[in-house]
Amino acid sequence: MPRILGIDPGSRKTGFGIIELEGRKIKHIVNGRLMVGDGDFPERLRQIFEGLTDLIERYQPEMMAIEKVFLHKNADSALKLGQARGAAICAGVSRNLSVAEYSATQIKKAVVGNGHAKKDQVQYMMSIILSLSEPLEEDAADALACAVTHANFANVGGPKNNKLPEGMRTSRRGGRYGR
């Protein structure tokens, strides 16, 4: 039963979510976010690295999926986001996790069916797919969506087939979250 750690990197808050695969069923293990605040930037990077390292040691995922950096209007923000991703990736590889990267468009398309879906649509679909009763924070929902995307794209835990994991559906009709 492989476990996948999904990461939504950020320089002030980094979302995380861990899922476990039982055949085609996806089981929610834990989600949340690391709040590192507005302090000295190198200190924030250390907190991201150490926080994720602790999470990896505690929950023992076998692989990590992380959202790629998108082009940002502000070059300084994009650079900081890239460095936060680097700290997260280093935490994973230092614990021998394989690391996969997915664009925001790939993630949204995989879990909502629309690569330009809004944040609330991702939150809603993660609640449905993982049968969660409590609302998810945006960062945690994005991290879980990244992990679910990896489970789908990498076909983790079974032979290649065209079936989506249990709880995931595609729709050609559209609708509120299926466009």
Buried (B, 14 or more C-beta within 10 A) or exposed (E): EBBBBBBBBBBBBBBBBBBBBEEBEBEBBBBBBBEBEEEEEEEBBEBBBEBBBEBBEEBEBBBBBBBBBEEEEEEEEBEBBBBBBBBBBBBBEEBEBEBBBBBBBBBBBBBBBBEEBEEEBBBBBBBBBBEBEEEBBBBBBBBBBBBBBBBBBBBBBEEEEEEBBEBBEEEEEEEEBBE
